[in-house]
Amino acid sequence: MTKEERHNLIIETLMKHESIPVSNLSMLLDVSTVTIRKDLSDLEKANKLYRSHGRAILINPYINNRSINEKENLSRNEKHVIGRFASSLVDKDDSIIIASGTTVLAMARCIQPQHRLTVISASLKVSELLGANDAIDVIQLGGTLRTSSLSAVGKTAENTLREFSCSKLFIGVDGIDLDFGLTTTDIRESDLNKAMMRTAQKTIVLADSSKFRRRGFCKIADIEDIDLIITDSNIPDKIAANIEERGVELKIVELSEA
């Protein structure tokens, strides 16, 4: 088997299994682990896979911080259908928390309150949008401005949440890894998200399918700590099944519903 043939077979295998140990590839291709590691190094340099802890992974799971303006242009249709469904979970005379991010902003655009609605938010954009509605009372969290997300973070925001109790938290994340959990790229946002979860009776995660198998720098929570995950129909079947096996409710919104 030539080097090119090995490389093609490695990629084909990863397309089926998403990740595979070096030892398994060595047996499959009937070559030494040294040869496999060299092959994986070549493929990683060509940006065709990512190596991690003796395994080959189809995509790089690690993500970088990006501005909210850049994020708004990503997966727009997916965020709209997720946000629209999430908005339907807001009850009459409800009190909710909306975190920061472009997916929860998409949700805010769809909210049509029944009677009065109270919203606590870290996001300046969410507060500005909902503040224009006379039926919505908005509590904007204070603190340090995180410029990339245009949201409040820090101890001031965390301490304010101690004074409230809300029915639901709607939160966006930068990554969902089945082993590591839910993550964000900013430690201050991670701490605030944890405080929000303590304040809310139910935590609802809004995440388009591109967020799965990805990791941010800071962990927010384990998947089992979440009550409901709302995503789009491009989520891989294996990941969807794994989440439901853990007892976490999963709502998959069809993109055709847009």
N, C-alpha and C positions, 0 to 999 in steps of 0.2 A: 504494500500500500504506500503510495507516494505521500509526501507532506501535504500537498493540496487536497488529496482524497481524505486524509485524516482530518484536516481542517473542516472540510465540508460535512463530514460525518459528525464531528463535534457540534457544529451549529445545528444540524438536523436533530440531533439528540436533545439539545437544549430547547429547541422549538417545541418538543413534545413534553419535556419534563421540567423546564424553566431553570432548574439547577441540578447539578450532579457532582458527586465527589470525584476527585482525581483518581482514586483507586478504582472506581467503577469504570471510568473512561479507559484506564490502563488495561483492564480485563476485556472490555468491549473491543478495543482496537488491537489487543494482543501486542502491546509495546510496553516499555518500562515507564514508571511514573516520572522519571527524569525527562523522557521524550515528551510525555503529555504536558509537563510543566512548561517546557520550551514552546510547545504548540500553543498553550494557553497564553503565554507571554506575548507571542506574536499576534494572536487574535485580539488580545487586550489592547496592544499598541495600535491595532487597526480599528479600535472602537467597536468591535463586534461582540464582545462579552466583557464580564467583570469577574475578577478573581477575589475570593474572600474565604479565609479559613479552610484552605484545602479543597475548595469547591469552585466550580465554574457557574456563573450566573448570567442569564441572558442579557440583563440590563444592569446598569450601575444603580444600586438602590439609594445612593446618597444624593441629596438635593441641596442646592444653595439658596440663600435668601434672595428673593426678587421683589421688585416694587409692585404695589397694588395695580398700577397702570399696566405693567407688563402682564400680570396674572389675569387681568380682565379680558385680555385677548386670547386666552387659552381655554379650550373646551367650553365655549360660550353656550352652545346648545345644550350640552350636558348640565351645566350649572343652572340653566333656565328651568329645565324639567324637574331637576332636583329641588330647586328653590320653590317652584310652584307647588309641588306636593308638600314640602315642609310647611308652607304657609297655611295649608289646609288643616294642619294639626293645632293651630292656634284656636283656643276655645273662646266662648263668650265671656267677656269681662275677665280675661286672662291676665296673668302677670308672668312675664318671661324674661330670659336673658338672651341677648344676641351677642356673640363674640365678634371677632374681626375676621376679615377675609372676603374674597370675591364671591364665594358660593353663598355665604349668609347674606351678602349684599343683594344677590339675585333673589333670595328669599324675601328680603325686606321690600323689594319692588313689587312683590305679589301680595303683600299682606292687605287684606280688607277687613278691618276690625268689626266684630259684632258688639255693638254698644261701645263700652270703653275698653281700652287695652293699655296696660302699663308695660313699658319696655326698658330694661336696663341694658346699656350697650357700652362696649369699649371702643367701638368704631365711630369715628367722626362722620364718615360718609353715611352710615346707617342712621345715626342720630339726626343728621341734616335732612335725610330723605323722609324719615318717619315724623320728624318734628313739624313738617308742613301739613300733617293731618290732624285736624282738631279733635278727633276721637282717640288719639294716642297720646298718652303721657310718657315722655321720654326722660329717663335719668341717665345723663351722660357721665360715665366714670371719669374721674380726674387722675392726674399723675403725670408721668413722663411720656412725651409723645414719641412713639415709635414711627419714625418718618417713612419707612418702607411700606407700612400697612396703614398709616394715618389712624393709629389707634392708641389708646392710653394703656400704659403698663406701669408696674411698680407697686410699692407698698401702699400708697395712697388709694389706688384702685382696689387692691386686695382688702384693705381694712374697711372700705365703704361697704363691701359686699356682706360683711358680718351683720349689718343692720337689717338685712332683707331675707325673705324666703320666697322663692318663686316656684312655679309649677314645672317649668321646662327650661333647659339650656339648649340653644341651637349653636353648634360650634363647627367651624371648619378646621381642617388639619392640613399639614404639608405632606404627611406620609402615614400609611397604615401598613405595618409589617406584622405578619401573623405571629412571629416569635417575639419581637421587641415591643409591639404595641403601637399606640398613636403618638405622633411626634409633630414638633414644630421646629423651626430653625432658630428660635430666639428663646433663651432661658427665662427672660422676664415674662414673655407671653405664656410659656409653659406654667410658670408659677401662678399667673392670673387665671389661666384655664382651670387649674386644680381648685382654686378658690371658688370659681364659678360653679364647678361640679358640686362642691360642698353646699352651695347656696340653693341649688336646684333639686327638686325631687326626682327629675328625670333628665338624663343626658342624651341628646339626639345629635348624631354626627352627620354632617352633610359633606360628602366626598365623591367627586366624580371618579370613574374607574381608573384614571391615570395615577391616582394617589396610592393605589395598592402596590405592594412590593417595594415601596419607597420608604426611606428613613430621613427624618430631619435630625438635627443635632441633639434636641432635648425631648425627652419622653414626657408625655402628658399623662397617659394612663394605659393600663392593659386593656385589651379588647373586651375582656369579661366585665370591665367596669362600666361599659356602655350599655344603655337600654335599647337604642335603636340606631342603625346605620342606614342612611338613605343614599343610594348610588344609582348609576345608570346601567342599562342593559349590556354594556360592553365589559362588565366585570367577568373575569374568568370563572367558569363553572366550579373549578376546584376550590378557589378562594371563597366563593359564595357558600359552598357546602361546608367548608371548614368553619366559617363564621357561625352558621346556623347550628352546627354540631356543638358549639360552645355555649349554646343557649342564648345567643344574642339575636334579637329580632333584626331582620334584614329586609328592607323594602327596595326592590329593584324597579326603577321607573323606566318604561320603554321610551326610547328616543323617538319613536314614531308618534308619541303622544304630544310632541312639541307643537 
